[in-house]
Amino acid sequence: TTSKVMETYACLGDGAQEIDMVLNVGALKSEAFGMVLNDIQGVVQAAHHQRAIVKVILENALLTRRQKILACLLCQAAEADFVKTSTGFAASGATLEDVDLMRRVVGAGMGVKAAGGVRSYAEALAMIRAGASRIGSSSGVSILQAAEASLQGNSS
């Protein structure tokens, strides 16, 4: 936690306005919920002190359904701004089922970011329909080009 908080301050000092942190998956799986909460709170307090947004990456591919729900609740309790599906480096990324679950758990007052494996405009739209308020994708340019083409096709 100390390292994460120090890194947060360093990033903010360099001009960052948003901080992504990875949930302490080991602590969550060990049911050390206080440790998970304190970890998130430390980063959130540092970031919010400078009006920055915090997204907590759950790395859903490593979690059970129950752990995903608990992670979302801990993020809410810590006053994080977003829960995020994945880093994109685990076995799988965002799924519609996970995005829907996360949205239902955190409600409308918190952001949900679908990241990892969203490669097409259709997939991005499906994630938004499932409850994502943001999409993280390395295919952003092609997704936006497809969106533009779709809009132009609908306007004729």
Summary of the structure (lengths in Angstrom):
residues: 156
radius of gyration: 16.3
end to end distance: 54.4
largest distance: 56.9
contacts: 493
relative contact order: 0.12
helix: 56%
strand: 13%
